Amino acid sequence: MSEHSPSPHGPHGSQETPSNASIAGGFVRRRLLQTLGYSWRGLRFAWRHEEAFRVEVLLSLVLIPLALYAGQTPVERVLLIGSWGAVLVVELLNTGIEKAIDRISKDLHPLSGAAKDLGSAAVFMSLWLAAATWALVLL
């Protein structure tokens, strides 16, 4: 290009003003980092305050390698690991329910008890489904 030809980068050479895409990308990255921070905080809380979660995470250290070894196909491995991952997810949700109920009131109330019992039942069901999945895949 001659020195009088317009630059393909605009009148200022390679300097560009921020586009809407780069501004949106920065927002998305910042929001993603915030979300990851909140998630990490929740996991740390559950680890510190919930014995059941700690036990389930420690069991994961055995079950995930076992699933990778014992599952004969990728689908079987995903079923084994995914079913156990669901147990962890339900345990976290149950903890959230319990903490929200406790935040509302420490007074005994039938609905508070029912909410906590339902959360506990959800954990039980997820454990039962994981056990059934493991049995069906491995036996």
N, CA, C and O atoms as a GROMACS GRO file, in nm:
protein
  556
    1MET      N    1   0.085  -0.118   0.000
    1MET     CA    2   0.000   0.000   0.000
    1MET      C    3   0.088   0.123   0.000
    1MET      O    4   0.197   0.123   0.059
    2SER      N    5   0.042   0.225  -0.066
    2SER     CA    6   0.119   0.350  -0.064
    2SER      C    7   0.092   0.421   0.066
    2SER      O    8   0.000   0.386   0.140
    3GLU      N    9   0.174   0.522   0.095
    3GLU     CA   10   0.155   0.591   0.222
    3GLU      C   11   0.027   0.672   0.225
    3GLU      O   12  -0.014   0.718   0.332
    4HIS      N   13  -0.038   0.691   0.110
    4HIS     CA   14  -0.163   0.766   0.107
    4HIS      C   15  -0.285   0.676   0.102
    4HIS      O   16  -0.398   0.724   0.108
    5SER      N   17  -0.264   0.545   0.092
    5SER     CA   18  -0.378   0.453   0.088
    5SER      C   19  -0.432   0.434   0.228
    5SER      O   20  -0.356   0.431   0.324
    6PRO      N   21  -0.562   0.420   0.240
    6PRO     CA   22  -0.619   0.396   0.373
    6PRO      C   23  -0.572   0.260   0.427
    6PRO      O   24  -0.560   0.163   0.353
    7SER      N   25  -0.548   0.257   0.555
    7SER     CA   26  -0.504   0.134   0.621
    7SER      C   27  -0.622   0.040   0.635
    7SER      O   28  -0.735   0.084   0.656
    8PRO      N   29  -0.597  -0.091   0.623
    8PRO     CA   30  -0.708  -0.184   0.645
    8PRO      C   31  -0.756  -0.184   0.790
    8PRO      O   32  -0.860  -0.240   0.822
    9HIS      N   33  -0.677  -0.122   0.878
    9HIS     CA   34  -0.713  -0.115   1.019
    9HIS      C   35  -0.778   0.017   1.056
    9HIS      O   36  -0.791   0.048   1.175
   10GLY      N   37  -0.817   0.094   0.960
   10GLY     CA   38  -0.881   0.221   0.990
   10GLY      C   39  -0.779   0.334   0.989
   10GLY      O   40  -0.661   0.310   0.962
   11PRO      N   41  -0.822   0.456   1.017
   11PRO     CA   42  -0.734   0.572   1.007
   11PRO      C   43  -0.624   0.574   1.113
   11PRO      O   44  -0.527   0.648   1.098
   12HIS      N   45  -0.637   0.496   1.218
   12HIS     CA   46  -0.539   0.499   1.327
   12HIS      C   47  -0.450   0.375   1.327
   12HIS      O   48  -0.395   0.339   1.431
   13GLY      N   49  -0.435   0.310   1.214
   13GLY     CA   50  -0.351   0.191   1.208
   13GLY      C   51  -0.420   0.074   1.274
   13GLY      O   52  -0.537   0.046   1.248
   14SER      N   53  -0.347   0.004   1.361
   14SER     CA   54  -0.401  -0.118   1.421
   14SER      C   55  -0.483  -0.090   1.547
   14SER      O   56  -0.541  -0.182   1.605
   15GLN      N   57  -0.489   0.036   1.590
   15GLN     CA   58  -0.568   0.067   1.708
   15GLN      C   59  -0.715   0.069   1.671
   15GLN      O   60  -0.756   0.132   1.573
   16GLU      N   61  -0.793   0.000   1.750
   16GLU     CA   62  -0.937  -0.005   1.725
   16GLU      C   63  -1.010   0.036   1.852
   16GLU      O   64  -0.963   0.014   1.963
   17THR      N   65  -1.124   0.096   1.832
   17THR     CA   66  -1.208   0.126   1.948
   17THR      C   67  -1.277  -0.003   1.989
   17THR      O   68  -1.302  -0.089   1.905
   18PRO      N   69  -1.310  -0.016   2.116
   18PRO     CA   70  -1.376  -0.140   2.159
   18PRO      C   71  -1.509  -0.158   2.088
   18PRO      O   72  -1.591  -0.066   2.082
   19SER      N   73  -1.529  -0.274   2.036
   19SER     CA   74  -1.656  -0.304   1.969
   19SER      C   75  -1.755  -0.355   2.072
   19SER      O   76  -1.720  -0.388   2.185
   20ASN      N   77  -1.879  -0.359   2.031
   20ASN     CA   78  -1.982  -0.415   2.119
   20ASN      C   79  -1.949  -0.559   2.155
   20ASN      O   80  -1.977  -0.604   2.267
   21ALA      N   81  -1.890  -0.632   2.060
   21ALA     CA   82  -1.856  -0.772   2.087
   21ALA      C   83  -1.750  -0.783   2.195
   21ALA      O   84  -1.759  -0.870   2.282
   22SER      N   85  -1.648  -0.696   2.190
   22SER     CA   86  -1.543  -0.706   2.292
   22SER      C   87  -1.594  -0.659   2.428
   22SER      O   88  -1.553  -0.712   2.531
   23ILE      N   89  -1.683  -0.561   2.430
   23ILE     CA   90  -1.742  -0.517   2.556
   23ILE      C   91  -1.828  -0.629   2.614
   23ILE      O   92  -1.821  -0.660   2.733
   24ALA      N   93  -1.910  -0.691   2.528
   24ALA     CA   94  -1.994  -0.802   2.573
   24ALA      C   95  -1.907  -0.919   2.619
   24ALA      O   96  -1.938  -0.984   2.719
   25GLY      N   97  -1.799  -0.946   2.547
   25GLY     CA   98  -1.709  -1.054   2.586
   25GLY      C   99  -1.648  -1.028   2.723
   25GLY      O  100  -1.633  -1.121   2.802
   26GLY      N  101  -1.611  -0.903   2.751
   26GLY     CA  102  -1.557  -0.869   2.882
   26GLY      C  103  -1.661  -0.888   2.992
   26GLY      O  104  -1.630  -0.937   3.100
   27PHE      N  105  -1.784  -0.849   2.962
   27PHE     CA  106  -1.892  -0.868   3.059
   27PHE      C  107  -1.914  -1.016   3.086
   27PHE      O  108  -1.928  -1.058   3.201
   28VAL      N  109  -1.916  -1.095   2.980
   28VAL     CA  110  -1.939  -1.239   2.995
   28VAL      C  111  -1.827  -1.302   3.077
   28VAL      O  112  -1.853  -1.384   3.165
   29ARG      N  113  -1.702  -1.265   3.048
   29ARG     CA  114  -1.589  -1.320   3.125
   29ARG      C  115  -1.598  -1.281   3.271
   29ARG      O  116  -1.577  -1.364   3.359
   30ARG      N  117  -1.630  -1.154   3.297
   30ARG     CA  118  -1.641  -1.107   3.436
   30ARG      C  119  -1.754  -1.179   3.507
   30ARG      O  120  -1.739  -1.220   3.622
   31ARG      N  121  -1.867  -1.194   3.441
   31ARG     CA  122  -1.982  -1.263   3.501
   31ARG      C  123  -1.949  -1.410   3.525
   31ARG      O  124  -1.988  -1.466   3.628
   32LEU      N  125  -1.879  -1.473   3.432
   32LEU     CA  126  -1.841  -1.612   3.449
   32LEU      C  127  -1.748  -1.628   3.569
   32LEU      O  128  -1.763  -1.722   3.648
   33LEU      N  129  -1.652  -1.538   3.584
   33LEU     CA  130  -1.562  -1.544   3.699
   33LEU      C  131  -1.638  -1.524   3.830
   33LEU      O  132  -1.609  -1.592   3.929
   34GLN      N  133  -1.735  -1.432   3.831
   34GLN     CA  134  -1.816  -1.414   3.952
   34GLN      C  135  -1.893  -1.542   3.984
   34GLN      O  136  -1.897  -1.585   4.100
   35THR      N  137  -1.953  -1.600   3.883
   35THR     CA  138  -2.031  -1.722   3.903
   35THR      C  139  -1.943  -1.835   3.954
   35THR      O  140  -1.983  -1.909   4.045
   36LEU      N  141  -1.825  -1.849   3.897
   36LEU     CA  142  -1.732  -1.952   3.945
   36LEU      C  143  -1.693  -1.926   4.090
   36LEU      O  144  -1.678  -2.020   4.168
   37GLY      N  145  -1.675  -1.800   4.125
   37GLY     CA  146  -1.643  -1.765   4.264
   37GLY      C  147  -1.755  -1.803   4.359
   37GLY      O  148  -1.729  -1.858   4.466
   38TYR      N  149  -1.879  -1.775   4.321
   38TYR     CA  150  -1.993  -1.812   4.406
   38TYR      C  151  -2.002  -1.964   4.420
   38TYR      O  152  -2.028  -2.016   4.529
   39SER      N  153  -1.980  -2.034   4.310
   39SER     CA  154  -1.987  -2.180   4.314
   39SER      C  155  -1.878  -2.237   4.404
   39SER      O  156  -1.904  -2.327   4.484
   40TRP      N  157  -1.757  -2.185   4.392
   40TRP     CA  158  -1.646  -2.231   4.475
   40TRP      C  159  -1.677  -2.206   4.623
   40TRP      O  160  -1.650  -2.290   4.708
   41ARG      N  161  -1.735  -2.089   4.651
   41ARG     CA  162  -1.772  -2.057   4.790
   41ARG      C  163  -1.875  -2.156   4.843
   41ARG      O  164  -1.866  -2.200   4.957
   42GLY      N  165  -1.973  -2.192   4.760
   42GLY     CA  166  -2.074  -2.290   4.800
   42GLY      C  167  -2.014  -2.427   4.825
   42GLY      O  168  -2.050  -2.494   4.922
   43LEU      N  169  -1.923  -2.469   4.739
   43LEU     CA  170  -1.857  -2.598   4.758
   43LEU      C  171  -1.774  -2.599   4.886
   43LEU      O  172  -1.774  -2.697   4.961
   44ARG      N  173  -1.703  -2.490   4.912
   44ARG     CA  174  -1.624  -2.481   5.035
   44ARG      C  175  -1.714  -2.485   5.158
   44ARG      O  176  -1.682  -2.551   5.257
   45PHE      N  177  -1.828  -2.415   5.151
   45PHE     CA  178  -1.922  -2.416   5.264
   45PHE      C  179  -1.970  -2.558   5.289
   45PHE      O  180  -1.970  -2.605   5.403
   46ALA      N  181  -2.012  -2.626   5.183
   46ALA     CA  182  -2.062  -2.763   5.199
   46ALA      C  183  -1.953  -2.854   5.256
   46ALA      O  184  -1.981  -2.937   5.342
   47TRP      N  185  -1.831  -2.839   5.209
   47TRP     CA  186  -1.721  -2.922   5.259
   47TRP      C  187  -1.698  -2.897   5.408
   47TRP      O  188  -1.676  -2.990   5.485
   48ARG      N  189  -1.702  -2.771   5.447
   48ARG     CA  190  -1.673  -2.736   5.587
   48ARG      C  191  -1.785  -2.772   5.684
   48ARG      O  192  -1.759  -2.805   5.799
   49HIS      N  193  -1.909  -2.766   5.637
   49HIS     CA  194  -2.022  -2.775   5.729
   49HIS      C  195  -2.110  -2.898   5.712
   49HIS      O  196  -2.198  -2.922   5.796
   50GLU      N  197  -2.091  -2.976   5.609
   50GLU     CA  198  -2.181  -3.089   5.582
   50GLU      C  199  -2.102  -3.220   5.575
   50GLU      O  200  -2.034  -3.248   5.477
   51GLU      N  201  -2.114  -3.298   5.681
   51GLU     CA  202  -2.042  -3.426   5.687
   51GLU      C  203  -2.083  -3.519   5.573
   51GLU      O  204  -1.998  -3.587   5.515
   52ALA      N  205  -2.211  -3.524   5.542
   52ALA     CA  206  -2.258  -3.613   5.435
   52ALA      C  207  -2.191  -3.577   5.302
   52ALA      O  208  -2.153  -3.666   5.226
   53PHE      N  209  -2.176  -3.448   5.274
   53PHE     CA  210  -2.111  -3.405   5.150
   53PHE      C  211  -1.965  -3.449   5.150
   53PHE      O  212  -1.915  -3.498   5.048
   54ARG      N  213  -1.897  -3.432   5.263
   54ARG     CA  214  -1.756  -3.475   5.270
   54ARG      C  215  -1.744  -3.625   5.245
   54ARG      O  216  -1.656  -3.669   5.171
   55VAL      N  217  -1.831  -3.704   5.305
   55VAL     CA  218  -1.828  -3.849   5.285
   55VAL      C  219  -1.851  -3.882   5.137
   55VAL      O  220  -1.781  -3.967   5.081
   56GLU      N  221  -1.948  -3.816   5.076
   56GLU     CA  222  -1.978  -3.844   4.935
   56GLU      C  223  -1.864  -3.802   4.843
   56GLU      O  224  -1.834  -3.872   4.746
   57VAL      N  225  -1.798  -3.690   4.873
   57VAL     CA  226  -1.683  -3.648   4.793
   57VAL      C  227  -1.569  -3.749   4.809
   57VAL      O  228  -1.505  -3.786   4.711
   58LEU      N  229  -1.545  -3.794   4.932
   58LEU     CA  230  -1.439  -3.892   4.954
   58LEU      C  231  -1.471  -4.025   4.885
   58LEU      O  232  -1.382  -4.090   4.831
   59LEU      N  233  -1.597  -4.065   4.886
   59LEU     CA  234  -1.637  -4.184   4.811
   59LEU      C  235  -1.613  -4.166   4.661
   59LEU      O  236  -1.583  -4.262   4.590
   60SER      N  237  -1.625  -4.042   4.614
   60SER     CA  238  -1.599  -4.013   4.472
   60SER      C  239  -1.456  -4.048   4.434
   60SER      O  240  -1.429  -4.088   4.320
   61LEU      N  241  -1.364  -4.031   4.529
   61LEU     CA  242  -1.224  -4.062   4.501
   61LEU      C  243  -1.203  -4.211   4.472
   61LEU      O  244  -1.107  -4.248   4.405
   62VAL      N  245  -1.293  -4.294   4.520
   62VAL     CA  246  -1.289  -4.438   4.492
   62VAL      C  247  -1.379  -4.471   4.373
   62VAL      O  248  -1.340  -4.546   4.284
   63LEU      N  249  -1.499  -4.414   4.373
   63LEU     CA  250  -1.599  -4.453   4.274
   63LEU      C  251  -1.566  -4.406   4.132
   63LEU      O  252  -1.591  -4.479   4.036
   64ILE      N  253  -1.510  -4.288   4.117
   64ILE     CA  254  -1.481  -4.239   3.982
   64ILE      C  255  -1.373  -4.324   3.915
   64ILE      O  256  -1.392  -4.368   3.801
   65PRO      N  257  -1.259  -4.350   3.981
   65PRO     CA  258  -1.162  -4.441   3.917
   65PRO      C  259  -1.221  -4.580   3.891
   65PRO      O  260  -1.193  -4.642   3.789
   66LEU      N  261  -1.302  -4.629   3.985
   66LEU     CA  262  -1.365  -4.760   3.966
   66LEU      C  263  -1.456  -4.758   3.843
   66LEU      O  264  -1.457  -4.853   3.765
   67ALA      N  265  -1.531  -4.651   3.826
   67ALA     CA  266  -1.620  -4.639   3.709
   67ALA      C  267  -1.539  -4.636   3.580
   67ALA      O  268  -1.578  -4.697   3.480
   68LEU      N  269  -1.427  -4.565   3.581
   68LEU     CA  270  -1.343  -4.558   3.462
   68LEU      C  271  -1.283  -4.695   3.428
   68LEU      O  272  -1.265  -4.729   3.311
   69TYR      N  273  -1.253  -4.772   3.530
   69TYR     CA  274  -1.196  -4.905   3.511
   69TYR      C  275  -1.303  -5.009   3.476
   69TYR      O  276  -1.286  -5.087   3.382
   70ALA      N  277  -1.412  -5.009   3.550
   70ALA     CA  278  -1.512  -5.115   3.538
   70ALA      C  279  -1.611  -5.092   3.424
   70ALA      O  280  -1.662  -5.188   3.366
   71GLY      N  281  -1.637  -4.966   3.391
   71GLY     CA  282  -1.728  -4.940   3.280
   71GLY      C  283  -1.664  -4.986   3.150
   71GLY      O  284  -1.551  -4.948   3.120
   72GLN      N  285  -1.735  -5.068   3.074
   72GLN     CA  286  -1.676  -5.126   2.954
   72GLN      C  287  -1.691  -5.038   2.830
   72GLN      O  288  -1.620  -5.055   2.732
   73THR      N  289  -1.784  -4.944   2.836
   73THR     CA  290  -1.804  -4.853   2.722
   73THR      C  291  -1.808  -4.711   2.776
   73THR      O  292  -1.828  -4.690   2.896
   74PRO      N  293  -1.789  -4.613   2.689
   74PRO     CA  294  -1.803  -4.474   2.736
   74PRO      C  295  -1.940  -4.446   2.796
   74PRO      O  296  -1.951  -4.370   2.893
   75VAL      N  297  -2.044  -4.505   2.741
   75VAL     CA  298  -2.179  -4.483   2.795
   75VAL      C  299  -2.189  -4.538   2.937
   75VAL      O  300  -2.246  -4.472   3.024
   76GLU      N  301  -2.135  -4.656   2.961
   76GLU     CA  302  -2.138  -4.711   3.096
   76GLU      C  303  -2.061  -4.623   3.193
   76GLU      O  304  -2.105  -4.601   3.306
   77ARG      N  305  -1.947  -4.572   3.150
   77ARG     CA  306  -1.867  -4.485   3.238
   77ARG      C  307  -1.944  -4.357   3.272
   77ARG      O  308  -1.944  -4.312   3.386
   78VAL      N  309  -2.010  -4.301   3.172
   78VAL     CA  310  -2.089  -4.179   3.196
   78VAL      C  311  -2.205  -4.208   3.290
   78VAL      O  312  -2.235  -4.128   3.378
   79LEU      N  313  -2.271  -4.321   3.272
   79LEU     CA  314  -2.382  -4.357   3.361
   79LEU      C  315  -2.334  -4.373   3.505
   79LEU      O  316  -2.398  -4.324   3.598
   80LEU      N  317  -2.222  -4.441   3.523
   80LEU     CA  318  -2.171  -4.463   3.658
   80LEU      C  319  -2.128  -4.332   3.724
   80LEU      O  320  -2.168  -4.302   3.836
   81ILE      N  321  -2.049  -4.253   3.653
   81ILE     CA  322  -2.000  -4.127   3.710
   81ILE      C  323  -2.114  -4.027   3.723
   81ILE      O  324  -2.124  -3.957   3.824
   82GLY      N  325  -2.200  -4.020   3.623
   82GLY     CA  326  -2.313  -3.926   3.626
   82GLY      C  327  -2.411  -3.955   3.738
   82GLY      O  328  -2.463  -3.862   3.801
   83SER      N  329  -2.437  -4.082   3.762
   83SER     CA  330  -2.530  -4.115   3.870
   83SER      C  331  -2.473  -4.074   4.005
   83SER      O  332  -2.546  -4.028   4.093
   84TRP      N  333  -2.343  -4.089   4.022
   84TRP     CA  334  -2.282  -4.046   4.148
   84TRP      C  335  -2.275  -3.894   4.154
   84TRP      O  336  -2.294  -3.835   4.261
   85GLY      N  337  -2.248  -3.829   4.041
   85GLY     CA  338  -2.250  -3.683   4.038
   85GLY      C  339  -2.385  -3.627   4.076
   85GLY      O  340  -2.394  -3.523   4.141
   86ALA      N  341  -2.491  -3.697   4.036
   86ALA     CA  342  -2.627  -3.653   4.073
   86ALA      C  343  -2.646  -3.657   4.224
   86ALA      O  344  -2.715  -3.572   4.279
   87VAL      N  345  -2.587  -3.755   4.290
   87VAL     CA  346  -2.596  -3.762   4.436
   87VAL      C  347  -2.534  -3.636   4.497
   87VAL      O  348  -2.591  -3.577   4.589
   88LEU      N  349  -2.418  -3.596   4.447
   88LEU     CA  350  -2.352  -3.475   4.499
   88LEU      C  351  -2.437  -3.351   4.475
   88LEU      O  352  -2.449  -3.265   4.562
   89VAL      N  353  -2.495  -3.341   4.356
   89VAL     CA  354  -2.580  -3.226   4.324
   89VAL      C  355  -2.701  -3.220   4.417
   89VAL      O  356  -2.733  -3.114   4.470
   90VAL      N  357  -2.767  -3.333   4.437
   90VAL     CA  358  -2.886  -3.335   4.523
   90VAL      C  359  -2.847  -3.304   4.667
   90VAL      O  360  -2.922  -3.237   4.738
   91GLU      N  361  -2.731  -3.351   4.711
   91GLU     CA  362  -2.684  -3.319   4.846
   91GLU      C  363  -2.663  -3.168   4.862
   91GLU      O  364  -2.698  -3.111   4.966
   92LEU      N  365  -2.607  -3.104   4.761
   92LEU     CA  366  -2.588  -2.958   4.766
   92LEU      C  367  -2.723  -2.886   4.770
   92LEU      O  368  -2.740  -2.791   4.846
   93LEU      N  369  -2.818  -2.931   4.689
   93LEU     CA  370  -2.952  -2.870   4.691
   93LEU      C  371  -3.019  -2.890   4.827
   93LEU      O  372  -3.082  -2.798   4.878
   94ASN      N  373  -3.005  -3.007   4.884
   94ASN     CA  374  -3.062  -3.034   5.016
   94ASN      C  375  -3.001  -2.941   5.120
   94ASN      O  376  -3.072  -2.888   5.206
   95THR      N  377  -2.871  -2.922   5.113
   95THR     CA  378  -2.805  -2.830   5.206
   95THR      C  379  -2.860  -2.689   5.190
   95THR      O  380  -2.885  -2.620   5.289
   96GLY      N  381  -2.879  -2.647   5.066
   96GLY     CA  382  -2.937  -2.514   5.042
   96GLY      C  383  -3.076  -2.500   5.100
   96GLY      O  384  -3.109  -2.397   5.159
   97ILE      N  385  -3.157  -2.602   5.084
   97ILE     CA  386  -3.293  -2.600   5.142
   97ILE      C  387  -3.285  -2.591   5.294
   97ILE      O  388  -3.353  -2.508   5.355
   98GLU      N  389  -3.202  -2.674   5.354
   98GLU     CA  390  -3.190  -2.674   5.500
   98GLU      C  391  -3.144  -2.538   5.552
   98GLU      O  392  -3.198  -2.487   5.650
   99LYS      N  393  -3.044  -2.479   5.487
   99LYS     CA  394  -2.992  -2.350   5.534
   99LYS      C  395  -3.095  -2.240   5.515
   99LYS      O  396  -3.107  -2.151   5.600
  100ALA      N  397  -3.170  -2.244   5.406
  100ALA     CA  398  -3.274  -2.142   5.384
  100ALA      C  399  -3.383  -2.154   5.490
  100ALA      O  400  -3.430  -2.053   5.542
  101ILE      N  401  -3.423  -2.275   5.522
  101ILE     CA  402  -3.525  -2.296   5.625
  101ILE      C  403  -3.473  -2.246   5.760
  101ILE      O  404  -3.545  -2.178   5.833
  102ASP      N  405  -3.349  -2.281   5.792
  102ASP     CA  406  -3.290  -2.235   5.919
  102ASP      C  407  -3.280  -2.083   5.924
  102ASP      O  408  -3.295  -2.024   6.031
  103ARG      N  409  -3.254  -2.020   5.810
  103ARG     CA  410  -3.243  -1.873   5.804
  103ARG      C  411  -3.378  -1.808   5.830
  103ARG      O  412  -3.386  -1.703   5.894
  104ILE      N  413  -3.483  -1.869   5.780
  104ILE     CA  414  -3.617  -1.813   5.798
  104ILE      C  415  -3.656  -1.815   5.944
  104ILE      O  416  -3.703  -1.715   5.998
  105SER      N  417  -3.635  -1.931   6.009
  105SER     CA  418  -3.671  -1.941   6.151
  105SER      C  419  -3.614  -2.069   6.208
  105SER      O  420  -3.612  -2.173   6.143
  106LYS      N  421  -3.569  -2.060   6.331
  106LYS     CA  422  -3.524  -2.178   6.404
  106LYS      C  423  -3.641  -2.244   6.478
  106LYS      O  424  -3.627  -2.354   6.533
  107ASP      N  425  -3.755  -2.176   6.480
  107ASP     CA  426  -3.873  -2.232   6.547
  107ASP      C  427  -3.917  -2.358   6.474
  107ASP      O  428  -3.911  -2.367   6.351
  108LEU      N  429  -3.962  -2.455   6.552
  108LEU     CA  430  -4.015  -2.577   6.492
  108LEU      C  431  -4.150  -2.547   6.427
  108LEU      O  432  -4.238  -2.488   6.488
  109HIS      N  433  -4.162  -2.588   6.302
  109HIS     CA  434  -4.287  -2.569   6.229
  109HIS      C  435  -4.305  -2.691   6.139
  109HIS      O  436  -4.208  -2.739   6.080
  110PRO      N  437  -4.427  -2.741   6.128
  110PRO     CA  438  -4.448  -2.861   6.046
  110PRO      C  439  -4.402  -2.845   5.901
  110PRO      O  440  -4.348  -2.939   5.843
  111LEU      N  441  -4.421  -2.727   5.843
  111LEU     CA  442  -4.378  -2.708   5.704
  111LEU      C  443  -4.226  -2.703   5.692
  111LEU      O  444  -4.170  -2.751   5.593
  112SER      N  445  -4.160  -2.645   5.791
  112SER     CA  446  -4.013  -2.645   5.790
  112SER      C  447  -3.961  -2.788   5.799
  112SER      O  448  -3.869  -2.827   5.727
  113GLY      N  449  -4.021  -2.865   5.888
  113GLY     CA  450  -3.982  -3.005   5.901
  113GLY      C  451  -4.008  -3.083   5.773
  113GLY      O  452  -3.927  -3.166   5.732
  114ALA      N  453  -4.123  -3.056   5.711
  114ALA     CA  454  -4.157  -3.125   5.587
  114ALA      C  455  -4.058  -3.090   5.476
  114ALA      O  456  -4.016  -3.178   5.401
  115ALA      N  457  -4.020  -2.962   5.466
  115ALA     CA  458  -3.925  -2.920   5.363
  115ALA      C  459  -3.791  -2.991   5.382
  115ALA      O  460  -3.731  -3.038   5.285
  116LYS      N  461  -3.745  -2.998   5.506
  116LYS     CA  462  -3.618  -3.066   5.533
  116LYS      C  463  -3.630  -3.216   5.506
  116LYS      O  464  -3.538  -3.277   5.451
  117ASP      N  465  -3.742  -3.275   5.543
  117ASP     CA  466  -3.763  -3.418   5.518
  117ASP      C  467  -3.767  -3.448   5.369
  117ASP      O  468  -3.714  -3.549   5.323
  118LEU      N  469  -3.830  -3.360   5.292
  118LEU     CA  470  -3.836  -3.379   5.148
  118LEU      C  471  -3.697  -3.370   5.085
  118LEU      O  472  -3.664  -3.446   4.995
  119GLY      N  473  -3.617  -3.275   5.133
  119GLY     CA  474  -3.479  -3.266   5.084
  119GLY      C  475  -3.401  -3.393   5.116
  119GLY      O  476  -3.326  -3.444   5.033
  120SER      N  477  -3.420  -3.443   5.237
  120SER     CA  478  -3.354  -3.567   5.277
  120SER      C  479  -3.402  -3.684   5.192
  120SER      O  480  -3.322  -3.770   5.153
  121ALA      N  481  -3.530  -3.687   5.162
  121ALA     CA  482  -3.584  -3.793   5.076
  121ALA      C  483  -3.525  -3.786   4.936
  121ALA      O  484  -3.500  -3.888   4.874
  122ALA      N  485  -3.502  -3.665   4.887
  122ALA     CA  486  -3.441  -3.648   4.754
  122ALA      C  487  -3.299  -3.706   4.754
  122ALA      O  488  -3.260  -3.772   4.658
  123VAL      N  489  -3.224  -3.682   4.860
  123VAL     CA  490  -3.089  -3.740   4.870
  123VAL      C  491  -3.099  -3.892   4.872
  123VAL      O  492  -3.025  -3.960   4.801
  124PHE      N  493  -3.191  -3.945   4.952
  124PHE     CA  494  -3.210  -4.090   4.960
  124PHE      C  495  -3.242  -4.148   4.822
  124PHE      O  496  -3.184  -4.249   4.782
  125MET      N  497  -3.333  -4.083   4.750
  125MET     CA  498  -3.371  -4.133   4.617
  125MET      C  499  -3.253  -4.128   4.521
  125MET      O  500  -3.234  -4.220   4.441
  126SER      N  501  -3.173  -4.022   4.528
  126SER     CA  502  -3.057  -4.013   4.439
  126SER      C  503  -2.955  -4.123   4.471
  126SER      O  504  -2.894  -4.179   4.381
  127LEU      N  505  -2.938  -4.153   4.600
  127LEU     CA  506  -2.849  -4.262   4.639
  127LEU      C  507  -2.902  -4.396   4.588
  127LEU      O  508  -2.827  -4.479   4.538
  128TRP      N  509  -3.032  -4.417   4.602
  128TRP     CA  510  -3.094  -4.541   4.556
  128TRP      C  511  -3.078  -4.555   4.405
  128TRP      O  512  -3.045  -4.663   4.355
  129LEU      N  513  -3.103  -4.446   4.331
  129LEU     CA  514  -3.089  -4.452   4.184
  129LEU      C  515  -2.945  -4.476   4.142
  129LEU      O  516  -2.919  -4.548   4.046
  130ALA      N  517  -2.850  -4.415   4.214
  130ALA     CA  518  -2.709  -4.440   4.184
  130ALA      C  519  -2.674  -4.586   4.209
  130ALA      O  520  -2.607  -4.649   4.127
  131ALA      N  521  -2.720  -4.640   4.321
  131ALA     CA  522  -2.693  -4.781   4.352
  131ALA      C  523  -2.754  -4.872   4.246
  131ALA      O  524  -2.691  -4.968   4.203
  132ALA      N  525  -2.876  -4.842   4.204
  132ALA     CA  526  -2.942  -4.923   4.101
  132ALA      C  527  -2.865  -4.914   3.969
  132ALA      O  528  -2.848  -5.014   3.900
  133THR      N  529  -2.820  -4.794   3.934
  133THR     CA  530  -2.743  -4.776   3.811
  133THR      C  531  -2.615  -4.858   3.815
  133THR      O  532  -2.583  -4.930   3.720
  134TRP      N  533  -2.543  -4.847   3.926
  134TRP     CA  534  -2.419  -4.923   3.940
  134TRP      C  535  -2.446  -5.073   3.932
  134TRP      O  536  -2.372  -5.146   3.865
  135ALA      N  537  -2.551  -5.119   3.998
  135ALA     CA  538  -2.583  -5.262   3.996
  135ALA      C  539  -2.618  -5.309   3.854
  135ALA      O  540  -2.570  -5.413   3.810
  136LEU      N  541  -2.700  -5.232   3.784
  136LEU     CA  542  -2.741  -5.272   3.649
  136LEU      C  543  -2.624  -5.270   3.551
  136LEU      O  544  -2.616  -5.355   3.462
  137VAL      N  545  -2.534  -5.175   3.566
  137VAL     CA  546  -2.421  -5.165   3.474
  137VAL      C  547  -2.316  -5.272   3.503
  137VAL      O  548  -2.260  -5.333   3.412
  138LEU      N  549  -2.289  -5.294   3.630
  138LEU     CA  550  -2.176  -5.381   3.666
  138LEU      C  551  -2.212  -5.527   3.688
  138LEU      O  552  -2.124  -5.613   3.682
  139LEU      N  553  -2.338  -5.556   3.715
  139LEU     CA  554  -2.374  -5.696   3.743
  139LEU      C  555  -2.435  -5.766   3.622
  139LEU      O  556  -2.470  -5.883   3.630
   0.00000   0.00000   0.00000
